[in-house]
Amino acid sequence: MKVCKCTFVGKGIFPLDMLRYDRCWPATTEDVMKIAYCEDPMLNKESYEITVCTYNYTSPSLFTYDRWISFGWKPLFGNEDKPTKKKK
């Protein structure tokens, strides 16, 4: 089993339910703090990059990218695994 990461960029309220939906968690304590900042209307006006992790259970699909995008959080692709569509 391998841990896979993806960084999402967005502003406003962070979609906390996506952590449950994609079975993922914030990569670092810094990412946890950024999520907390997103909850504060005085601090969530700027964009944040938040990295989340999940386990690859030999599934070709790790994150539901279209769903993240629907909440206003876009994936950044660098050294992370390339996206594939998650089956519903």
Secondary structure by P-SEA (a helix, b strand, c coil): cbbbbbbbbbccccccccccccccccccaaaaaaaaaaaccccccbbbbbbbbbbccccccccaaaaaaaacbbbbbccccccccccc
